[in-house]
Amino acid sequence: MGTLPAELTSFVGRRQELRDIRALLATGRLVTLTGPGGVGKTRLGLRTAAQLRRTFPDGVWLTELAAVRDPAELPRTIGSTLGLRDADDDPIARLTEFIEDRSLLLVLDNCEHLHDSCADLVRRLLKAAPGLRVLATSRHVLGVDGEHVYAVRPLPAAVVSGLSGAVEQDAVKLFADRAAAVSAGFRVTEGNWAQIVEIARRLDGIPLAVELAAAWMRVLSVDDLLDRMDTLAPGRQQILDWSYGLCSDAERTLWARLSVFIGGFDLAGAEAVGAADLSVLSGLVDKSIVQSDGGLGTGRFQLLETIREYGLEKLRSEEDVVRARHRDHYLRLAERYGRDWSRGDAQAEAHARTRPEHANLRSALEFSLTTPGQEAVGLRLAVALHYHWLFCGHSAEGRRWLELALERNPAPSRDRAQALWIAAFALSLMGYPSTIYSYGHEAEAWARENGDDEVLAYALLVIGGYWFLSGEVEKAEPLFQQAIGQLEARGEPSSLLLQLHASAAQVQTWEGHPERGLALARLGLEQCDASGEQFARSNLLFARSLAQWRLGAYREAAEGLTEAIRLAQTFNDVLGAVTWLELLCWTTAAMGSTHALPSCWVSRTSSGRWVAGVQCSAGCT
């Protein structure tokens, strides 16, 4: 259990360091690996964590912080790692409550730019959760009481007297391993061992530098490489300057442009933002400047944080232009999938394509909403991402971006009206009805004044949701029906229309008319079958199962809820999964299968990744 990534390259050496760090974690609760960029903190931390998987019953969880720029996002990012739903205003309290009785290892990678926030949060979590261990990587000590600091050193690169001594050095082993990856058959021999030892020595044994140098074995001999290093002094900046100098002009330009990506990118992004030529991108991959987890046409790419930071320094002259290009690329992606969300067969692809770009979307929104003259585009992007905020588990973060966009765009417009109802919808998912009505009312007023039936329908939907959450179901039902009428009159596919059918069906059941609720849910499910709709299908299955539960058809209800939970998990809809699971527990109890209840209730209260798969299969069907 956990989120450790698979290693893309072999791990070389560091046996003593691994033993030392495991020993520190056996006695201490916070271990921080410190050292300069490129020294190997992340790889050493991940390998240590992988070796400790069986030690922690509740898993080993990696949170990568390089992509997090706002300290306020730190607890939410850690919570997301653990599968917690992004849906309240006190993520620290919810995170603390979640881990307080669990035994797990939390790996926090790249803490330095969030130093104070990381230190404060780690301090609070360790006090609240006696079973928690934290392994952090940072260029600076966190300064938390009880912290064990382990300074990660470069690989030993001492002068040796022969081949047998050379091949025992970790720096030489690393160079040989990476060189063999780009030049088949490369090995350390009597003819080159002395040059390789000298290369490693001049690079001060810094792993990143050794890997960058080894990548040149594709086109250079060892002697040629050593000749080019004659003026190189050890140190990260000098090593990066040297690597940059060996690149072509086109490669240097692309390196700088790709540095605006956070958390990785795909080929389409590289082409749109960096104007990448395949041969140039391939050259950067060959030189280990860009990391690839697949082929040029199928995988994702990433710059290590040290290399990305260097690239940003070189981008200064055109940074705003490239950042605008980056934003526009993700705006096109968001608008495409926002339009396609109503096509059921496109929903899974929309979620799959958007999910890995979350950090890039944050960066694009931040650029737009903090750069004078770009605020309107930021509002447009926040609106286009409605499906990501509302249906894929990011309602709290979406609400924050939408409210910032509304603040920066006070003038009435269609985008503002759209943002109002989307923010209201997000608030309803968070269980905060207080602001829903004012947002919905403003959106309704704009829609009526401008004759926009679509925005009017969604405004009526969220106002109905306000009354539903307030317990005045009788006021919600006619608003839902009006919204349904408005959307049906448009004659266009609409995922929200089908979700409205689910809401109307639930209203009928809660008002004491489960037969009507069952009929409405079945009608909506027939439309899902015809269109391939998946997300709304989960809501309609719940609505049907709710009616069946009230009618005593427990087994049919359980079957529908099991499918609904599976669909909710597909889209990271933790709220849906937990809500459906609660009804499944009641249904299971009504069937007499009380042995499954404890695990159901654990899932209901934790609201985390432990919902997925384990509890809902425990005799619940």
N, C-alpha and C positions, 0 to 999 in steps of 0.2 A: 504494500500500500504506500502510495506516495507519488511524487512528480519528478523524480530524477530522470534526466534525459539520457538516451543512449549515447555512448561515446562514438564520435565520428572518426577519431584517430586513436591509435594505441597510446596507452599510458606508459611512460618510460621512467624507470628509476624511482627515487624518493622513498625507498623502503623505510629508512630510519625515520623520516618525517611522518610517514603514515603511522608508524608505531607510537611516536611521540604524541601526535594529536589524538589518537584513540585513547591513550593513557590520560590525557588531560580531560577528555570528555567523560571518562569513567569516574573522575573525582570532582570535576567542575561542571557548572551548569551553563557557562558562557565561555566559549573559546573564540577569540578573534585572530584570524590569520592576517598579518599585516605585511606590507612590502610595497615597493614601487610597481607601477603598471608594467605588465609583461613578465613579471617574475614567476607567475604560475600559481597564484593564489586560488583562482577559481577551479582549475583542474585538480589541484591538491585537495581542495575542500570537497568537490564532488566525488572524487575517488574515496576519500575517507567516509563520506556519508553513505556511499554504496556498500562499503564494507560493514557498516553498522545497521543495515536494514533490519536484520533479525533481532536486533537489540531492543527495538522500539515497537511495541504491539500496535500502536496507532499510526505507525508509518514515519517516513522520512520525506519532508516536503521542502522543495526548493522554491524560493521567491527571488526572481531576478529583478534587481532594483535599478539597473542602468537606465531603463526606459521611464522611470518614475521621476518626474521633475517637480511636482507639487507635493510638499510634505503632507498635506491633508489627505493625499491618496495612499499614503503608506499603509495604514491599517486596512483599508479596503483592498489593496493589492494583496496583502498577506491573507486576508479573509477569502479572496477569490481563489488563491492557491489551495486553500483548504475546502473550497466548494461552498462557502457561505454566501447566502443571497445578499446582493447589493440593494438593500431596501430599507435603511433607516439612517437617522442622523447621528447615531452614536456607535460607530463601527468598533471603537475600542472596547466598549462595554460588551458588545456582542461577541467579539473575538475572545475577550477574556473569559466570558462565560462558557464559550465553546471548548476552550482548551484546559479549563481549570482541573478537570478530573481525567485528563488523557496523558498518556505517555508517548511523546513524540519528539522527533528531532526536527527543528526548523533551521533551514540553511538560508541565510540572508546574504546574497552576493552583490558586491559593489555598494557598500554603505556610505562611502566617503562624502558624496554630495548631499546626503540626507543625514549627516552625522548626528546633529542634536536630536532630530526626530526619532532616528533609530535608537539612540541611547535611551531616550525617555520611554519609548514604547517597549523596548526589551526589558528595561527595569520593571515596568508595570506588569508585563506578562510573566516574568520570572517570579515575582512576588505572589502572583495569583495562582500559578500553576506549578506545583511541586514536581510534576512528572515531565516538565518541559526542559529540553536542552536546546541551546542555540549555538550554531556554528556560523560565524560571520566572516566575511572577507571585506577588508577595507584598507585604504592607504593610511588610515589614521586609527589610533586606539579609540574605542568607544568611550572609555572612562566610566564604566558601570561597576559598582561594587561587586567583588567576586569574579571579575573578568580575568581570564587567563589569556595572555597575549603570546602568540607564537609568531615570531618574525620569520617569514619565508625568505630563504636565501637563494641566490642564483645557484645553478648547478656547479659542482666543483669542476674547475678547468685548470688543473695544475700541469706543469711540465712533467713529462714522463720520458722514459728512456727507450721504449720499444713498443712494438705492436701489441704485445700481451697486456701492457699497462694501459695503452690507449683504449682498447676495446672494453675495458672495465669502467671507464669514466662515463657517467650518466650524460654529460654534454655531448660526448662523441657518439654514444648510443642514440641520442635524440637526433643528432644531425644525420646519422646513417639511416635511421628509420624514415625520416622525412625525405631524404634524398632518394631513397629506394622507391618511394611512392611516386616520384615524378620522373625518375630515370631507372627503368627496369634493370635489375642486375647490379645496381650500385652496392658496393660494400667497402669496408675498411681493409686496406691491404698494406703490404710492406712498402708499396710505392706511394701511398697517399696519407698514411696515418699521421705523420709529422705535420703535414699541412692542415689536416682536420683539427688536430689538437691546437695548432696555432690559431686557426679560425675561431674555435670555441674560446680560447684564451682572450683574443682581441675583443670578442663579443661579451666578455666578462661572465660567460656562462648563463646569460639571461635567456630563458627558454624561448620567448617570443622572437628575440633576435636570431637565435640559432635556427628556428623554424623558417624565418624569412630568408636567411642566408641559404639554407638547404634547398629552398624552392628554386634557386637559380641553377641547380645542378641539371635542370632540363636543358639549359642552353650554354652553360659555362663548365669548364673543367675546374677541378679543385685549385689548380695553380692559377688559372685566370681569376677565379674568385678572390684568392688571397692577394693577388696583385692589385685588384681594385680596392682592397681594404687597407692599403698601406697607410693612408692618412686618417683612418677611422679611429677615434678615441672611444672607449667604452662609455655607455650611458644611453638611456632610452632615447633622448632627443637626437643624439648623433646617429644612432642606429636607424631611427625612422627617417632622418634626413638622408642617410645613405640609401635606404630602400627607395625613397621617393626619387632620389636622383637617378637611380637605375631604371626607373620607369620611363616610358615614352611620354611625350606631351599629352597625347590622347588619354593615356592611362592615368596621368596625374590629374587631369581635368575630371575624369570620371570618378576617381577616388574621392576628390573633394565633393563632388555633387552627391555621391551616394552617402556621404556622411550625414545628410539631413534625415535619413531614415532612422527610425528608432525601433528596435525589436525585430529588424529584418525586413526583407522585401522580396518580391518575386520578379520574374523577368519583365513582365508588363510594367511594373513600377520602375525598374531600372531604365527601360526604354523611354517611358514617358517623362520621368523626372531628370534622369541623367543624360538623356539622348544617347543611350548606350548602343554602341556597335557590338555585335556578338563577339567579334574577334578581340576587341578591347576588353570586354568583360571577362572573356576566357583568359586573357593574359593576366588580369588581376587575380583570378582564381588560381592560376598556375603559380603565381608568385606568393600565394598565401596572404595577400592583402584582403581578399574577399573569401569568406568561408562559404562552402556550398554543401547542402545536405542532399543533393540529388543532381540530376543532369541539368544542363542549361535551360532546357525547355520545360522541366517538370518540377524542379525543387525550389527551395527558398535559399536566399543568400543573406549573409550577415557580415558586418565588420566588427571585429573585436573592439571593445570599448576604447582601448588605448589607441588603436588605429583610427577609429571613428573620430576621436577627439583631435587627433593630428589632422585629419582631413578637414574638419571644421575650421581649423586655424588657416588652412589654405583657401577656404571658400569666401573669405571676407568680402572680396570685391564684387561678388554676384550672389551673396547669401539671400537677400530679399527676393531676388528673381527666382532662385532655385526653390526657396521655401514656398513661394506662390505657386510654382509649377507642381510642387509636392502636394499642396493643398488642393489644387485643381484636379489632380489625378484622383485623390480620394473623394472629392466631391462627385466626380463622374461615376466612380464605383458605387458610392452611396445612393446616388439618384437612380442608377440602373437597378440596383437591387431593391431600392424602395418602391420603384414602379413594379418590379417583377414579384414582389412579395404576395400579391393577390393571385399570382399563378402558383397553384399548389406545387407543381413540379419544379419550381424554382426556389422554394423556400429553403430546402436543405442546402442547396448550393450557396444561396445568399448568406446563410449563417456560417457555412464552412469557409467562405471566402472572406467574410468580414472579421470573424473571430481572431485570426492571427494578426490582423492589422490594427488591433485596438490601440496600441501605443502610438502608431502613426496617426490614427484618427484624433487622439488627444492632442498630439503635436500640431496637427492641422487646425484644430479648433482654437488652440491657444494662440497660434500665429494670427489667425483671422480676428479673434476677439480682443487682441491686445495691440494690433497694428492699426494706426489711424487710416481710415479709408477702406478697410477690409471688413468692417463689422457686419455689413449686410450679407456678405458671402458667408461669414461665420454663422449667421442666423439660418441661411439657406442650407448649410451643411448640417447643422443641428437638427433641422426639420427632416432632411433627407434620411437621417439615421433613425427615424422613428421606430422602425422595425427592430433595430439593434437595442435601443433603449427599452422598449415596451415588451418585447417578446423573447429576448435572448438573455435575460438576466441582468440588465444594467439599468434598472429603473432609477435608482438613487443617483448614480452618476449622470444619467441623462437629464434628470430634473435639474441638477446643478448647472450643466452646460446650457440647457434651455433657458433657465432663469437669468444666467449671465447674458445670453444672447438677447433676451427680452429687455434687460436693463440697458444694453448698448444700442438697441434699436427701438426707441419708444414710439416712433411714428406709426400710425395704422398702416397695415399692409396685409396681403394674403399670407406671406410668410410669418408675420407676427401672429395672425389669427391661428395659423396652423400650429405654431409653437405653443400657443396658449392651451389648445385642447390636448396636445401631446403631453405638456407638462402636467395638466390636470389628470390625465390618464395615469401618468407615472405616480402622482401623489395618491391616486386611488389604489394602485398596486402596493404602495407603501403603507396604506392604512391611515393616511392623513387627510380626512375630508375637509378640514377647515378652509383651505385655500381653493379647493376644487371649484366651488360655486362661482367665485369672482372671476377666475380664469375662464370658466365655461361661459359665463354671462357676457364677458367682453368679446369672446369669439363669436357667440351667437349674435350679438349686436352688429358686429362687422359683417357677418354673413348675410343677415337680413338686409342691411343697408346696401350691400353690393350684389345681392341676388345670387349668392354662391351656395347652391344646394348641398354640395359635398361637405364644405366646412360646417354648414348649418347642421347636417346630420351628425357629424362628430361632436359638435358642441352639445347637441341634445343628448348624445350618448353619455358624455362625461357629467352633465347635469343630472341625468338619470342615475348615474353611478353615485353621485353625491347623496341623493335621497336613499338609494339602496344601502349605502354604507351607514347612513344615519338612522336606519331602521324603519324608514317610512316607505315601505315597499310599494304601497298603493300609489304613491306619487311617481315612483320610478317607472312603473309598467307603461303608462301612456307615453312617456318620453321615449322609452325604448321602441315602442311601436311607431312613433312618428319618425324616429331615426331610421328604422327598417324601411318604412315607406319611402323616405327620401332617397335612400341608397338603391332600393329596388327600382325606383323610377329611372335611375340613371342607366340601368341595363348593363352595367359593367361588373366584371368580377371584383369581389371585395372580401378580403379575409375578415375585415372588421364587421362586415354585414353578417357573416356566418357566426362570428363571436357574439354579435347582438342576438342572434337566434338562441344561442346558448344562454345568454343572460335572461332573455324573455322566458325561456323554458324553466330556468331556476326560479324566477319570480312566481310563475304559476305553481310550482311545487311547494315553495315556501308559503304561498297563500292558501294552501290546502287543496290544490287541484293537480295532484301528481299525474292523473291521466292526460290532462292538457299539456303538462310539462313534457311527458313522455312523447306525445305526438309531435310537439314542436321540435324536440331534440332529434327525433327520427327523421323529420323533414330536412333539418339542417345536415344530418349525416348523409342523406341521399345526395344532397348538393355537393358535399365533400367528395363522395364517391365519383360523382360526375366530373369534378374539376381537378381532382388529385390533391386538394387542400389537405395539409397535414397539421398545421398549428391549431387552427380553429377546430379541427377534428378532436383534438385532445380535450378542449373545452366542452364540446358537444357530447363526447363520451361521458364526461363527468356529469353533465346535465341529465343525460339519459340514465346514468347509474344512480344519481340522486333520486330521480323519480321511481326507478325500480326498487331502490332501498325502501322508500316510503310505502311502496305497494307490496313489499315482502318478497320480491323476486331477487333474493340475495345472491344466488350463484350467478345469474346473468349480470347483476351489478358488479360483482367481483371480477368477472371476465372483462367487462368494459373498462373498469378502473385500472386493471393491470396494463391494458393497452394504452390507456391515457397516460399513465406514469411513464411508460417507455417513450412515448412521443414527447412528453414534456422534457425528459432528460436529453433527447436528441437536440433540443433547442436551448439547453441550459436554463430552462424555465423551472427554477428551484421552487418558487412559490406554488406553481401549478402542481409539481410533483408532490410537495408536502401536503397541499390541500387534498389532492386526490388520495394520498396515502392515508390521511386521517379518516376519510370516509371508508376506505378499504378496511381499516381497523374496526370501525363500527360494523361494517358488513360481516367481517370475519367473526366478530363476537356474536352477531345475530345468528350466524350459521353454527355456532357452538364450537368453533375452532379457537378457543381462548388461549391455547399455547402460543399462538403467533402474536398476541397482543403486546407483550413487553417490548419486542424489537420494533413493532410499529410505533409505539409511543416514544422510544428512544429517537427514532427518526423524526418524529413530529417536533420534539423539543429541540433537537440539535439543529435542524434546518440546514444541514450541510451535506457534503458529498457522501456521507454515510447513508443518506437516503437511497442512493443509487444502487440498485441491483440486489443488495444483500437482504435487507429487511422485507422488501415487498415480495420476495420470492419464498418467504418462510411460511409455507402452508397457507398462503392467502388466496389461492385459487382453487 
